[in-house]
Amino acid sequence: MLRNRSDSGRADAELLMAHAVGHDRTFLFAHGDLPIDDAQARRFYDDCERRKTGIPVAYLLGRAGFYGRSFLVGEHVLVPRPETEALVDYALQFAKRRVSQASRILDLGTGSGALACTLAAELPSATVDATDCSAAALAVARANARALGVDSRCRFYLGDLAGPVAGRHYDSIVANLPYVATADIPAAPDPLAFEPRVALDGGPDGLRVYARLLPQLPALLAPGALALLEAAPHQIAALGALCEPVFSNATVTIGRDLGGLDRFVIIVLPEA
């Protein structure tokens, strides 16, 4: 059913079958001879039919993996991407090099809260603020923070970009904002078409939202602070060029994802 709709049709079917019987995928390999009941079969075939339309598997499962943890996801948030895990790696390395690891971190456009919750979980002495313009997305992020036991150190704010936290200062800021050019957003059955447009559409060149953010960043960053801004590989040079005049006194470099592709701009301010 799925072979012609997905490059990973068999894996998709295995995940949906595991979901239908209430176990993980490895259970199928160990117990593949067990019978399933009619309700489980109906659920499996219904999910396969929905997957055929292009709906992301993560939305059908209600969960997605990121940095070794499971996150609630749904139609109001992007599915966390594995390439973003390299941004987490860099943020953690930076925090752990500092004398005090009691970091103040800001996640802009948090969506599911994958970045905010992961950083809070990996840095037990850190506090994390996170913003998003979608109340529905923030509800998902708060649920993830509770599920991971980091809700006491994660604060979520509704509003545009850094507006809700103006006047505060942070040791690290991470942002995975919309960066798909408007003309490049695909139609169904491409899975991207089912993700929230507000979390994808970066305007004509994909960098419109970052262009609005950059003037807000310097006032938010403490001396010696870090900012990490994710975009698509073909946009990184242009995003770096936008950053340089705003951060003329900072070090601006490029970071790569686990596949070796340019993935985020790294901004490090000088110490006071």
C-alpha positions as CSV (number, residue, x, y, z in Angstrom):
1,M,0.0,0.0,0.0
2,L,2.7,2.4,0.9
3,R,5.6,1.5,-1.5
4,N,4.6,4.0,-4.1
5,R,3.9,6.8,-1.7
6,S,7.0,6.7,0.5
7,D,10.7,5.9,0.2
8,S,10.4,4.1,3.5
9,G,7.1,2.2,2.9
10,R,8.1,-1.0,4.7
11,A,9.4,0.9,7.7
12,D,6.3,3.1,7.8
13,A,4.1,0.0,7.8
14,E,6.1,-1.6,10.6
15,L,5.8,1.5,12.7
16,L,2.0,1.7,12.1
17,M,1.6,-2.0,12.9
18,A,3.5,-1.7,16.1
19,H,1.4,1.3,17.0
20,A,-1.8,-0.6,16.2
21,V,-0.9,-3.4,18.6
22,G,0.5,-1.1,21.3
23,H,4.1,-2.0,21.2
24,D,7.3,-0.7,19.7
25,R,8.8,-1.8,16.3
26,T,11.2,-4.2,17.9
27,F,8.3,-6.2,19.3
28,L,7.3,-7.2,15.8
29,F,10.6,-8.8,15.1
30,A,10.4,-10.9,18.2
31,H,6.7,-11.7,18.1
32,G,5.8,-11.5,14.4
33,D,3.8,-14.7,14.6
34,L,1.3,-13.4,17.1
35,P,-2.3,-12.9,15.8
36,I,-4.0,-9.5,15.9
37,D,-7.6,-8.8,16.5
38,D,-10.1,-7.1,14.2
39,A,-9.9,-3.7,16.0
40,Q,-6.1,-3.7,15.7
41,A,-6.3,-4.7,12.0
42,R,-8.8,-1.9,11.3
43,R,-6.6,0.6,13.0
44,F,-3.6,-0.5,11.0
45,Y,-5.3,-0.4,7.7
46,D,-6.9,3.0,8.5
47,D,-3.5,4.4,9.4
48,C,-2.0,3.0,6.2
49,E,-4.7,4.7,4.2
50,R,-4.1,8.0,5.9
51,R,-0.3,7.6,5.3
52,K,-1.0,7.1,1.6
53,T,-2.4,10.6,1.5
54,G,1.0,11.9,2.7
55,I,0.3,12.5,6.4
56,P,3.6,12.2,8.2
57,V,4.0,8.9,10.2
58,A,4.8,10.9,13.3
59,Y,1.4,12.5,13.2
60,L,-0.3,9.1,12.9
61,L,1.8,7.8,15.9
62,G,1.4,11.0,17.8
63,R,5.1,10.9,18.7
64,A,8.5,11.5,17.2
65,G,12.0,10.8,18.4
66,F,14.6,13.5,19.0
67,Y,17.9,13.3,20.8
68,G,17.1,9.9,22.3
69,R,13.7,11.0,23.7
70,S,10.1,10.7,22.6
71,F,8.1,13.9,22.0
72,L,4.4,14.4,21.5
73,V,3.7,15.9,18.1
74,G,0.6,16.7,16.1
75,E,-0.8,18.9,13.3
76,H,0.1,22.1,15.2
77,V,3.8,21.5,15.4
78,L,6.7,20.5,13.1
79,V,8.0,17.0,13.4
80,P,11.5,17.4,15.0
81,R,14.3,16.7,12.4
82,P,17.4,14.6,13.1
83,E,19.6,17.3,11.5
84,T,18.7,19.7,14.3
85,E,20.4,17.4,16.8
86,A,23.8,18.8,15.7
87,L,22.6,22.2,16.9
88,V,21.8,20.6,20.3
89,D,25.3,19.1,20.4
90,Y,26.9,22.5,19.8
91,A,24.8,24.2,22.4
92,L,25.7,21.6,25.0
93,Q,29.4,21.8,24.2
94,F,29.3,25.5,24.6
95,A,27.4,25.4,27.9
96,K,29.7,22.7,29.4
97,R,32.8,24.8,28.5
98,R,31.6,27.7,30.6
99,V,32.7,28.1,34.2
100,S,29.0,28.1,35.3
101,Q,26.6,25.7,33.7
102,A,23.6,27.5,35.3
103,S,22.8,28.7,31.8
104,R,19.9,30.9,30.8
105,I,18.7,29.7,27.5
106,L,16.1,31.0,25.1
107,D,14.4,28.9,22.4
108,L,12.7,31.1,19.8
109,G,9.8,29.5,17.8
110,T,9.8,26.4,20.0
111,G,7.0,24.4,18.3
112,S,6.9,21.0,20.1
113,G,9.4,22.2,22.6
114,A,12.0,19.6,21.3
115,L,14.9,22.0,21.6
116,A,13.9,23.7,24.8
117,C,13.1,20.4,26.6
118,T,16.2,18.6,25.4
119,L,18.5,21.4,26.5
120,A,16.8,21.5,29.9
121,A,17.0,17.7,30.3
122,E,20.7,17.6,29.2
123,L,21.7,20.6,31.4
124,P,20.1,20.1,34.9
125,S,21.1,23.5,36.2
126,A,19.9,25.4,33.2
127,T,16.6,27.4,32.9
128,V,15.0,27.7,29.5
129,D,12.5,30.2,28.2
130,A,10.7,29.5,25.0
131,T,8.4,31.5,22.7
132,D,6.0,30.7,19.9
133,C,3.3,32.6,18.1
134,S,0.9,29.5,18.2
135,A,-1.0,28.8,21.4
136,A,-1.7,25.3,20.1
137,A,2.0,24.6,19.7
138,L,2.8,25.9,23.2
139,A,0.2,23.5,24.6
140,V,2.2,20.6,23.0
141,A,5.5,22.0,24.2
142,R,4.2,22.3,27.8
143,A,2.9,18.7,27.7
144,N,6.3,17.5,26.5
145,A,8.0,19.5,29.3
146,R,5.8,17.8,31.9
147,A,6.3,14.4,30.4
148,L,10.1,14.8,30.5
149,G,10.1,16.3,34.0
150,V,11.6,19.6,33.0
151,D,8.5,21.8,33.4
152,S,9.9,23.5,36.5
153,R,12.8,24.9,34.5
154,C,11.0,25.6,31.2
155,R,8.8,28.7,30.8
156,F,6.7,29.1,27.7
157,Y,5.5,32.4,26.3
158,L,3.0,33.2,23.6
159,G,4.1,35.9,21.2
160,D,6.1,36.9,18.2
161,L,9.8,36.0,18.2
162,A,11.6,37.7,21.2
163,G,8.7,40.1,22.0
164,P,7.5,38.2,25.1
165,V,11.0,38.2,26.7
166,A,12.2,41.6,25.8
167,G,14.5,43.1,28.4
168,R,15.9,39.7,29.5
169,H,19.4,38.4,28.9
170,Y,20.5,34.9,27.9
171,D,23.7,32.9,27.8
172,S,22.5,30.9,24.8
173,I,19.8,31.5,22.2
174,V,18.6,28.8,19.7
175,A,16.2,29.4,16.9
176,N,14.9,27.0,14.3
177,L,12.5,29.4,12.6
178,P,10.5,29.1,9.3
179,Y,13.0,29.0,6.5
180,V,11.3,27.4,3.5
181,A,10.8,29.8,0.6
182,T,7.1,30.3,0.0
183,A,7.3,29.0,-3.6
184,D,9.0,25.9,-2.4
185,I,6.3,24.7,0.1
186,P,5.0,21.6,-1.6
187,A,1.4,20.4,-2.0
188,A,0.0,17.1,-0.8
189,P,0.9,14.2,-0.8
190,D,4.3,15.6,0.2
191,P,4.4,15.2,4.0
192,L,5.7,18.8,4.4
193,A,2.3,20.0,3.1
194,F,0.6,18.7,6.3
195,E,2.9,20.5,8.7
196,P,1.8,24.0,9.9
197,R,2.5,26.6,7.3
198,V,3.3,29.3,9.9
199,A,6.2,27.1,11.0
200,L,7.5,26.6,7.5
201,D,6.9,29.7,5.4
202,G,10.0,32.0,5.5
203,G,8.8,34.3,2.8
204,P,10.2,34.7,-0.8
205,D,13.8,33.9,0.1
206,G,13.1,31.8,3.2
207,L,14.9,34.3,5.4
208,R,12.1,36.9,6.1
209,V,11.5,35.7,9.7
210,Y,15.2,35.7,10.5
211,A,15.5,39.2,9.0
212,R,12.9,40.4,11.5
213,L,14.6,38.6,14.4
214,L,18.2,39.7,14.0
215,P,17.7,43.3,15.2
216,Q,16.2,41.9,18.4
217,L,19.0,39.6,19.2
218,P,21.9,41.8,20.4
219,A,19.9,43.2,23.4
220,L,19.0,39.7,24.5
221,L,22.5,38.2,24.6
222,A,24.7,38.5,27.7
223,P,28.5,39.1,27.2
224,G,30.2,35.9,25.9
225,A,26.8,34.5,24.9
226,L,26.0,32.1,22.0
227,A,23.3,32.2,19.3
228,L,22.5,29.4,17.0
229,L,20.3,29.9,14.0
230,E,19.2,27.0,11.8
231,A,18.3,27.1,8.1
232,A,18.6,25.0,5.0
233,P,22.1,24.4,3.7
234,H,21.7,26.6,0.6
235,Q,20.6,29.5,2.8
236,I,23.3,29.5,5.4
237,A,25.8,31.7,3.5
238,A,23.0,34.3,3.0
239,L,21.9,34.1,6.7
240,G,25.5,34.5,7.8
241,A,25.8,37.6,5.6
242,L,22.6,39.0,7.3
243,C,24.2,38.4,10.7
244,E,27.6,40.0,10.2
245,P,26.6,43.6,10.2
246,V,24.3,43.1,13.2
247,F,27.1,41.3,15.1
248,S,30.2,43.2,13.9
249,N,31.9,42.7,17.2
250,A,31.1,38.9,17.4
251,T,32.5,35.8,15.8
252,V,30.2,34.5,13.1
253,T,30.8,31.0,11.7
254,I,29.0,28.1,10.2
255,G,28.1,24.8,11.8
256,R,27.3,21.5,10.0
257,D,24.8,18.8,10.7
258,L,25.5,15.1,11.2
259,G,25.4,14.7,7.4
260,G,28.2,17.2,6.9
261,L,25.9,19.9,5.4
262,D,26.0,23.5,6.4
263,R,23.0,23.8,8.8
264,F,23.3,26.7,11.3
265,V,25.0,30.0,11.9
266,I,27.0,30.3,15.1
267,I,27.3,33.7,16.7
268,V,29.6,34.1,19.8
269,L,29.8,37.4,21.5
270,P,33.0,38.6,23.2
271,E,33.3,38.4,26.9
272,A,32.8,41.7,28.8
